Amino acid sequence: MTITKSQNGTSFVLAVEGRLDTATAPELEKEIQSLTEAAELIIDFSKLDYISSAGLRVLLSAHKNFARKSGLTIINVSETVLEVFDVTGFRDILNIK
């Protein structure tokens, strides 16, 4: 998995590429936790191929943390990943655009 970070003021964008699974979820979690000055987080999944329950856990944790700030938005989700969000109910929880 590759994570590319960009910043615009207190808004951060993390572009995630590859697979978000048990092996790689801790890397994304660490990156998100390092954004202590971030008010808003946007995660770009345009190049995400797969997400497991470990990846979903990281997203749920990030959602809870950023709900107290300006929020978490997930963008450019593929049909495959969107199906996982639908089956798990995460589509109703997360702000997906």
C-alpha positions as CSV (number, residue, x, y, z in Angstrom):
1,M,0.0,0.0,0.0
2,T,1.2,3.5,-0.8
3,I,-0.1,6.6,1.0
4,T,0.4,10.1,-0.5
5,K,-0.4,13.1,1.7
6,S,-1.2,16.6,0.7
7,Q,-2.3,19.6,2.8
8,N,-4.4,22.7,2.3
9,G,-4.4,24.7,5.5
10,T,-5.9,22.4,8.1
11,S,-7.4,20.1,5.5
12,F,-5.4,17.0,4.6
13,V,-5.9,14.5,1.8
14,L,-4.6,11.0,2.0
15,A,-4.5,9.1,-1.3
16,V,-4.4,5.4,-0.6
17,E,-3.2,3.0,-3.3
18,G,-3.2,-0.8,-3.3
19,R,-4.7,-3.0,-0.6
20,L,-5.9,-1.9,2.8
21,D,-5.8,-5.1,4.9
22,T,-4.4,-6.6,8.1
23,A,-0.8,-6.0,7.0
24,T,-1.3,-2.4,5.8
25,A,-4.0,-1.0,8.1
26,P,-1.6,-0.1,10.9
27,E,0.3,2.1,8.4
28,L,-2.8,4.1,7.5
29,E,-3.8,4.3,11.2
30,K,-0.4,5.7,12.1
31,E,-0.6,8.2,9.3
32,I,-4.0,9.4,10.4
33,Q,-3.0,9.6,14.0
34,S,-0.1,11.8,13.0
35,L,-2.4,14.5,11.6
36,T,-2.9,16.1,15.0
37,E,-3.2,19.6,13.5
38,A,-5.8,18.5,10.9
39,A,-9.4,19.8,11.2
40,E,-10.6,17.9,8.1
41,L,-9.5,14.7,6.5
42,I,-10.2,13.5,3.0
43,I,-9.3,10.0,2.0
44,D,-9.0,9.4,-1.7
45,F,-9.7,5.7,-2.6
46,S,-9.4,6.1,-6.4
47,K,-6.5,3.6,-6.5
48,L,-7.6,1.3,-3.6
49,D,-8.1,-2.2,-4.8
50,Y,-9.3,-4.0,-1.7
51,I,-10.4,-3.2,1.9
52,S,-10.6,-5.8,4.8
53,S,-12.2,-5.6,8.2
54,A,-8.9,-4.2,9.5
55,G,-9.2,-1.3,7.1
56,L,-12.8,-0.7,8.1
57,R,-11.8,-0.5,11.7
58,V,-9.2,2.2,10.9
59,L,-11.9,4.2,9.0
60,L,-14.4,3.9,11.8
61,S,-11.8,5.1,14.3
62,A,-10.9,8.0,12.0
63,H,-14.6,8.8,11.6
64,K,-15.1,9.1,15.3
65,N,-12.0,11.3,15.8
66,F,-12.8,13.7,13.0
67,A,-16.5,13.9,13.9
68,R,-15.4,16.2,16.7
69,K,-13.6,18.4,14.1
70,S,-14.6,19.3,10.5
71,G,-15.1,15.7,9.5
72,L,-13.9,12.8,7.4
73,T,-14.8,12.4,3.8
74,I,-14.0,9.5,1.6
75,I,-13.8,10.2,-2.2
76,N,-13.4,8.3,-5.4
77,V,-14.5,4.9,-4.1
78,S,-14.5,2.0,-6.6
79,E,-17.6,-0.2,-7.1
80,T,-15.7,-3.1,-5.4
81,V,-14.9,-1.1,-2.3
82,L,-18.4,0.5,-2.3
83,E,-19.9,-2.9,-2.2
84,V,-18.0,-3.7,1.0
85,F,-19.2,-0.4,2.5
86,D,-22.8,-1.4,1.5
87,V,-22.6,-5.0,2.9
88,T,-21.1,-3.8,6.2
89,G,-23.4,-0.8,6.6
90,F,-20.4,1.6,6.5
91,R,-22.0,3.5,3.6
92,D,-24.6,4.7,6.2
93,I,-21.9,5.7,8.7
94,L,-19.2,7.3,6.6
95,N,-19.4,10.5,4.4
96,I,-18.7,9.0,1.0
97,K,-18.6,11.1,-2.1
